[in-house]
Amino acid sequence: MSSPSPSPTSAHRLMPFGAALVGVGLLSLMDAFMKEAALATGAYTATVLRSLIGAALIAPFWLAQRRGWPGRSVLKLHLERGVISAFMALSFFYALTKLPLAEAIAISFIAPLIALYFANVLLGEAIRRSAVFASILGFAGTIVIIGGKIGAGEFDRDAIFGLASLMFSAVLYAYNFVVIRRQSQVAGPVEIATFHSGVGGVVLLLFAPFLWAEPQYDSLGAITMASFLTVTGAMAIAWAYAREEAQALVPIEYSGFLWASLFGWLFFREAVTLPTIGGTLLIVTGCWIATRTPKTESEASLEKRDRDSEASLPRP
């Protein structure tokens, strides 16, 4: 007998998680292209060009919708996220020039853990026990990976600067989750992606007199591809956050290490070790727990009644 197919309701519920997973994969591939570009032409120049090219790619689609300029409250959210994302991206891409791709993404997983509590304080979302447990599993997986990869190496001054920059980026990334949730309730994915790239690029341009470096011609292709991946990944994640709570989607971010392991090997020949495999299993388990629907009180009561009825029956 064939197993029953998922109900339309179950399949519909899984769609935000699928969109978030695809979005994380696209952004992880973007990280690989950006590391390549940042090493060639500098983190600042690569980050500015990525934002401006991304805005140029998505803005025509937003203008074609003819929905007009966003209201004051919505525009404030766009500006807030744009400023946060500008410095979050710059510090992260700088860290990528100092650390291996997979290690950097693994360490950045501290951000989703922090974001759970930002969501509770700023959005009023109740933190479910399963969501906390899922995040702890994901974080434990990153610790296993970091212990296996970083513990075997040596840290120099560049690595220390990279870690400090990465931790700064992680705090901004955690708050960024909360802003995404607010944005997705009042604006569409195309509008969000347009302002995300445009505002971030304009903010970073203010520092051009001090940090700009002439871009290498060979790096422009990688930056353009990174811009396209940024736009499509941001739209997928915005769509997902409009349809599911932040705390449920946050553990999906841990799948980024799976993508990073693949792209790290393809782009930079990073080996996948046993600690990496062990950590990945923990991360995947956390993501699976996050997708499970919590039982309602009525469902829990029915289950308890069934158990009590079974307990009252004579044993064979």
Residue pairs with C-beta under 8 A, 6 or more apart in sequence:
6 14
13 293
14 291
15 243
16 239
16 240
16 241
16 243
16 244
16 249
17 240
17 244
17 248
17 249
17 252
17 290
17 291
19 236
19 237
19 239
19 240
20 236
20 237
20 240
20 241
20 244
20 249
20 252
20 253
21 252
21 255
22 233
22 236
23 233
23 234
23 235
23 236
23 237
23 240
24 233
24 237
24 252
24 253
24 255
24 256
24 259
25 233
25 255
25 256
25 259
26 229
26 232
26 233
26 236
27 229
27 230
27 233
27 234
27 237
27 256
28 105
28 256
28 259
28 260
28 263
29 229
29 259
29 263
30 225
30 226
30 229
30 230
30 233
31 96
31 101
31 105
31 260
31 263
32 101
32 260
32 263
32 264
32 266
32 267
32 268
33 222
33 223
33 225
33 226
33 229
34 46
34 47
34 50
34 93
34 96
34 222
34 223
34 226
35 93
35 96
35 97
35 101
35 267
35 268
36 219
36 222
36 267
37 46
37 50
37 219
37 222
37 223
37 226
38 46
38 47
38 93
38 94
38 96
38 97
39 97
40 46
40 216
40 218
40 219
40 222
41 213
41 214
41 215
41 216
41 219
41 223
42 211
42 213
43 90
43 93
43 94
43 96
43 97
44 90
44 94
44 204
44 207
44 211
44 212
44 213
45 211
45 212
45 213
45 214
45 215
46 93
46 215
46 219
46 223
46 226
47 86
47 89
47 90
47 93
47 204
48 201
48 204
48 205
48 208
48 212
49 215
49 220
49 223
49 227
50 89
50 197
50 223
50 226
50 227
50 230
51 86
51 89
51 197
51 198
51 200
51 201
51 204
51 227
51 230
52 197
52 198
52 201
52 205
53 223
53 224
53 227
54 193
54 197
54 201
54 227
54 228
54 230
54 231
55 194
55 197
55 198
55 201
57 227
57 228
57 231
58 190
58 193
58 194
58 197
58 231
58 235
59 194
59 198
61 190
61 194
62 190
62 191
62 193
62 194
65 188
65 190
65 191
67 188
67 191
69 75
70 78
70 187
70 191
70 195
73 186
74 183
74 186
74 187
77 179
77 182
77 183
77 186
77 187
78 183
78 187
78 191
78 192
78 195
78 196
78 199
79 195
79 199
80 179
81 176
81 179
81 180
81 183
81 195
81 196
81 199
82 195
82 196
82 198
82 199
82 200
82 202
82 203
83 199
83 200
83 203
84 172
84 175
84 176
84 179
85 172
85 176
85 196
85 199
85 200
86 199
86 200
86 201
86 203
86 204
87 169
87 172
88 169
88 172
88 173
88 176
89 169
89 200
90 204
91 165
91 166
91 168
91 169
91 172
92 104
92 108
92 165
92 166
92 169
92 173
94 162
94 165
95 104
95 162
95 163
95 165
95 166
95 169
96 104
96 162
97 162
98 158
98 159
98 161
98 162
98 163
98 165
99 107
99 159
99 162
99 163
99 166
100 149
100 264
100 268
100 270
101 260
101 263
101 264
101 267
101 268
101 270
102 145
102 149
102 257
102 260
102 261
102 264
102 270
102 276
103 145
103 146
103 149
103 150
104 162
104 166
105 256
105 257
105 260
106 142
106 145
106 146
106 149
106 257
106 260
106 279
107 142
107 146
107 163
107 166
107 167
107 170
108 166
108 169
108 170
108 173
108 256
109 138
109 139
109 142
109 253
109 254
109 256
109 257
110 139
110 142
110 167
110 170
110 174
111 169
111 170
111 171
111 173
111 174
111 177
111 253
112 135
112 138
112 174
112 177
112 250
112 251
112 253
112 254
113 135
113 136
113 138
113 139
113 174
114 170
114 171
114 174
115 173
115 174
115 175
115 177
115 178
115 246
115 250
116 127
116 131
116 132
116 135
116 246
116 247
116 250
117 127
118 174
118 175
118 177
118 178
119 125
119 127
119 177
119 178
119 181
119 245
119 246
119 247
119 250
120 126
120 127
120 247
122 178
123 178
123 181
123 182
123 246
125 245
125 246
125 247
127 247
128 247
128 294
130 289
130 290
130 292
130 294
131 247
131 248
131 250
131 251
131 290
133 286
133 289
134 251
134 285
134 286
134 287
134 289
134 290
135 250
135 251
135 286
136 286
137 251
137 282
137 283
137 285
137 286
137 289
138 251
138 253
138 254
138 282
138 283
138 286
138 287
140 279
140 282
141 254
141 257
141 278
141 279
141 280
141 281
141 282
141 283
141 286
142 254
142 257
142 279
142 283
143 279
144 275
144 278
144 279
144 282
145 257
145 275
145 276
145 278
145 279
145 280
147 275
148 273
148 274
148 275
148 276
148 278
148 279
149 273
149 275
149 276
155 163
177 246
177 250
178 246
180 192
180 237
180 238
180 241
180 246
181 241
181 245
181 246
183 192
183 238
184 192
184 238
184 239
184 241
184 242
185 242
188 238
189 234
189 235
189 236
189 238
189 239
189 242
190 235
192 234
192 235
192 238
193 231
193 234
193 235
193 238
196 234
197 227
197 230
197 231
197 234
215 223
240 249
241 249
248 290
248 291
249 290
250 290
251 286
251 287
251 289
251 290
252 287
252 290
254 283
254 286
254 287
255 283
255 284
255 287
257 279
257 280
257 283
258 280
258 283
258 284
261 270
261 272
261 276
261 280
264 270
265 271
265 272
295 303
